[in-house]
Amino acid sequence: MVGMTISDGLGRTHGYADLPHLMGLMTGDEKHGPAATSTLDVLWVLYDRVLKVRPDQQDDPERDRFLLSKGHGPMAYYAVLAAKGFLPVAWLSDFGAYDSPLGHHPDRTLVPGVEIGSGSLGHGLPIAVGTALGLRAQGLHRPQVWALIGDAELDEGSNHEAVAFAGPAGLEQLHAVVVDNASASHARPGGIAARFEAAGWSAVSVDGRDHEALHAAFTAPHPGRPHVVVARVEPKNA
């Protein structure tokens, strides 16, 4: 489970084993520990082994786009961005402070590597659909678009519209990761994956803590269709 590491310029490196320490630098009730830690392994595998984006190419039109829709629990996201060199580790201890760029919701104008400001439920996947459409219109077919959403967000009608549109539109560049920690209020007949499959998506359900299973699901071929990975997790303690 230990992947690549990156130097912070001071002779230290940060890998998966360092993430608990990095998250521990952030304090306060607003860090939403359980919501954040449920996304930790998904975020790490994406940034460590899947996403084609680096700190030195944040404005490259050919970069992959990652959109954190589950923005109300950004602690793990900030820790992974710091581990990968997008932002200084020193910022983490100021999380949520008045003059800190690391707010309780991520802000794309303040945090390097963040593609969207998020936190209000139900926005990320529709924005990802629009991003995939925009890339296709520009003839940019290599960049991939990823949106991480929580299972409770599927209670929002905006997500149902995005799911229903993306399949028939054949948005092959679009990927969704649903972190399922059983927090949704409304059950879906057949489960989450079945909802996407009915709309023409490729769908895989995996253990959201198993890095090899996540990587295999993230990289599964899905020609002509958008792809969703349902990552089932039991929240870790904050």
C-alpha positions as CSV (number, residue, x, y, z in Angstrom):
1,M,0.0,0.0,0.0
2,V,3.0,2.3,0.2
3,G,3.4,4.1,-3.1
4,M,5.6,6.8,-4.4
5,T,7.1,9.5,-2.2
6,I,8.0,13.1,-2.9
7,S,10.6,15.3,-1.4
8,D,9.6,18.5,0.4
9,G,12.9,20.2,-0.7
10,L,14.4,19.8,2.8
11,G,15.5,16.2,2.4
12,R,12.3,14.7,3.7
13,T,9.9,12.6,1.8
14,H,6.2,12.0,2.2
15,G,4.4,8.8,1.3
16,Y,1.2,7.0,2.3
17,A,2.5,6.2,5.7
18,D,2.9,9.9,6.4
19,L,-0.7,10.8,5.7
20,P,-2.0,10.3,9.3
21,H,0.7,12.7,10.6
22,L,-0.1,15.3,7.9
23,M,-3.8,15.1,8.7
24,G,-3.0,15.3,12.4
25,L,-1.4,18.8,11.8
26,M,-4.9,20.0,11.0
27,T,-7.1,20.6,14.1
28,G,-10.6,21.8,14.9
29,D,-14.1,20.5,14.7
30,E,-14.6,21.7,11.2
31,K,-12.1,19.2,9.7
32,H,-14.9,16.6,9.6
33,G,-12.6,13.8,10.4
34,P,-14.8,10.8,9.4
35,A,-15.9,12.4,6.1
36,A,-12.3,13.1,5.3
37,T,-10.7,9.8,6.2
38,S,-13.3,7.9,4.3
39,T,-11.8,9.4,1.1
40,L,-8.1,9.0,2.1
41,D,-7.3,5.8,0.2
42,V,-9.2,6.8,-2.9
43,L,-7.4,10.1,-3.0
44,W,-4.0,8.6,-2.5
45,V,-4.3,5.9,-5.2
46,L,-5.6,8.5,-7.7
47,Y,-2.8,11.0,-7.0
48,D,-0.1,8.4,-6.6
49,R,-0.8,6.1,-9.5
50,V,-3.6,7.4,-11.8
51,L,-3.9,11.1,-12.3
52,K,-1.6,12.7,-14.8
53,V,-1.1,16.0,-13.1
54,R,1.9,17.4,-11.3
55,P,2.6,20.6,-9.3
56,D,4.6,21.9,-12.3
57,Q,1.8,21.4,-14.8
58,Q,-1.2,22.8,-13.0
59,D,-2.2,25.0,-16.0
60,D,-1.3,22.5,-18.7
61,P,-4.4,22.0,-20.9
62,E,-3.4,18.3,-21.2
63,R,-3.5,17.7,-17.5
64,D,-6.1,15.4,-15.9
65,R,-8.8,17.2,-13.9
66,F,-9.8,16.1,-10.4
67,L,-12.9,17.6,-8.9
68,L,-13.6,17.1,-5.2
69,S,-17.3,17.4,-4.9
70,K,-17.2,16.1,-1.3
71,G,-15.6,19.3,-0.3
72,H,-17.0,19.7,3.2
73,G,-14.3,17.2,4.5
74,P,-11.1,18.4,2.8
75,M,-8.6,17.3,5.4
76,A,-7.4,14.2,3.5
77,Y,-7.4,16.1,0.3
78,Y,-5.1,18.8,1.7
79,A,-2.8,16.1,3.2
80,V,-2.5,14.3,-0.1
81,L,-1.9,17.6,-2.0
82,A,0.8,18.4,0.5
83,A,2.4,15.0,0.3
84,K,2.5,15.3,-3.5
85,G,4.1,18.8,-3.4
86,F,1.2,20.9,-4.6
87,L,1.2,22.9,-1.3
88,P,3.6,23.4,1.6
89,V,3.3,21.1,4.5
90,A,3.6,24.2,6.7
91,W,0.2,25.4,5.6
92,L,-1.5,22.4,7.2
93,S,-1.2,23.6,10.8
94,D,-3.0,26.8,9.9
95,F,-6.0,24.9,8.5
96,G,-9.2,26.9,8.9
97,A,-7.5,30.0,10.4
98,Y,-8.6,33.5,9.3
99,D,-5.8,34.1,6.9
100,S,-5.1,30.5,5.9
101,P,-5.6,29.5,2.2
102,L,-6.8,26.1,3.5
103,G,-10.5,26.8,4.3
104,H,-13.1,24.4,5.6
105,H,-14.1,24.1,1.9
106,P,-11.4,24.1,-0.8
107,D,-11.0,27.2,-2.8
108,R,-9.6,26.9,-6.3
109,T,-8.4,30.5,-6.2
110,L,-6.3,29.9,-3.1
111,V,-5.1,26.3,-3.0
112,P,-2.7,25.1,-5.7
113,G,-3.9,22.1,-7.6
114,V,-7.6,22.5,-6.7
115,E,-9.9,22.6,-9.8
116,I,-13.1,23.8,-8.2
117,G,-14.4,25.4,-5.0
118,S,-16.7,22.9,-3.5
119,G,-18.6,21.9,-0.4
120,S,-22.3,22.3,-1.3
121,L,-23.5,18.9,-2.1
122,G,-24.4,17.9,-5.6
123,H,-22.3,20.3,-7.7
124,G,-19.1,18.3,-8.5
125,L,-20.4,15.7,-10.9
126,P,-22.5,18.2,-13.0
127,I,-19.3,20.4,-13.2
128,A,-17.3,17.3,-14.2
129,V,-19.8,16.6,-17.0
130,G,-19.4,20.2,-18.3
131,T,-15.7,19.9,-18.1
132,A,-15.6,16.7,-20.1
133,L,-17.9,18.3,-22.7
134,G,-15.6,21.3,-22.8
135,L,-12.5,19.2,-23.4
136,R,-14.2,17.3,-26.1
137,A,-15.3,20.5,-27.8
138,Q,-11.7,21.7,-27.7
139,G,-10.4,18.5,-29.3
140,L,-8.6,17.6,-26.1
141,H,-9.2,13.9,-25.9
142,R,-6.3,12.8,-23.7
143,P,-7.1,14.6,-20.4
144,Q,-9.3,12.6,-18.0
145,V,-11.9,14.1,-15.7
146,W,-12.5,12.6,-12.2
147,A,-15.1,13.6,-9.7
148,L,-15.2,12.3,-6.1
149,I,-18.6,12.4,-4.6
150,G,-20.1,11.0,-1.4
151,D,-23.0,8.5,-1.4
152,A,-25.2,11.0,0.3
153,E,-24.8,13.4,-2.6
154,L,-26.7,11.0,-4.7
155,D,-29.8,12.2,-2.8
156,E,-29.4,15.5,-4.8
157,G,-31.3,15.8,-8.0
158,S,-28.5,17.6,-9.8
159,N,-26.5,14.4,-9.6
160,H,-29.2,12.3,-11.1
161,E,-29.5,14.6,-14.0
162,A,-25.7,14.5,-14.5
163,V,-25.7,10.7,-14.4
164,A,-28.7,10.5,-16.8
165,F,-27.0,12.8,-19.3
166,A,-23.4,11.5,-19.3
167,G,-24.2,7.9,-20.3
168,P,-26.1,8.7,-23.5
169,A,-23.6,11.5,-24.3
170,G,-20.8,8.9,-24.3
171,L,-18.5,10.9,-22.1
172,E,-15.6,8.4,-22.1
173,Q,-13.2,11.0,-20.5
174,L,-15.5,11.2,-17.4
175,H,-15.0,9.2,-14.2
176,A,-16.8,9.3,-11.0
177,V,-15.8,7.8,-7.7
178,V,-18.6,7.4,-5.2
179,V,-17.2,6.9,-1.6
180,D,-19.9,4.9,0.0
181,N,-19.8,5.1,3.8
182,A,-23.5,4.4,4.2
183,S,-24.4,8.0,4.9
184,A,-27.1,8.4,2.3
185,S,-30.7,8.9,3.5
186,H,-32.4,7.1,0.6
187,A,-31.6,3.6,-0.7
188,R,-31.4,2.9,-4.4
189,P,-32.8,-0.3,-5.7
190,G,-30.0,-2.6,-6.7
191,G,-27.3,-0.4,-5.1
192,I,-25.4,2.6,-6.3
193,A,-23.6,0.9,-9.3
194,A,-26.9,-0.3,-10.7
195,R,-28.1,3.3,-10.9
196,F,-25.2,4.3,-13.0
197,E,-25.3,1.2,-15.2
198,A,-29.0,1.8,-16.0
199,A,-27.9,5.2,-17.4
200,G,-25.3,3.6,-19.7
201,W,-22.2,3.9,-17.4
202,S,-19.5,1.4,-16.9
203,A,-19.5,0.5,-13.2
204,V,-17.3,-1.3,-10.7
205,S,-17.7,-1.7,-6.9
206,V,-14.7,-2.3,-4.7
207,D,-13.3,-2.2,-1.2
208,G,-12.4,1.5,-0.7
209,R,-9.4,0.7,1.4
210,D,-7.8,-1.9,-0.9
211,H,-5.3,0.0,-3.0
212,E,-4.7,-2.7,-5.6
213,A,-8.5,-3.2,-6.1
214,L,-8.9,0.6,-6.4
215,H,-6.2,0.9,-9.0
216,A,-7.6,-1.9,-11.0
217,A,-11.1,-0.4,-10.9
218,F,-9.8,3.1,-11.8
219,T,-7.9,1.8,-14.8
220,A,-10.5,-0.6,-16.1
221,P,-11.3,0.0,-19.8
222,H,-14.7,1.5,-20.6
223,P,-14.7,2.4,-24.3
224,G,-17.4,4.9,-25.3
225,R,-18.9,5.2,-21.8
226,P,-18.3,7.2,-18.6
227,H,-17.0,5.1,-15.7
228,V,-17.9,5.0,-12.0
229,V,-16.1,3.3,-9.2
230,V,-18.1,2.7,-6.0
231,A,-15.6,2.6,-3.1
232,R,-17.2,1.0,0.0
233,V,-15.6,2.1,3.2
234,E,-16.0,1.9,7.0
235,P,-14.9,5.4,8.2
236,K,-11.6,5.4,10.2
237,N,-11.4,7.4,13.4
238,A,-10.4,11.0,13.0
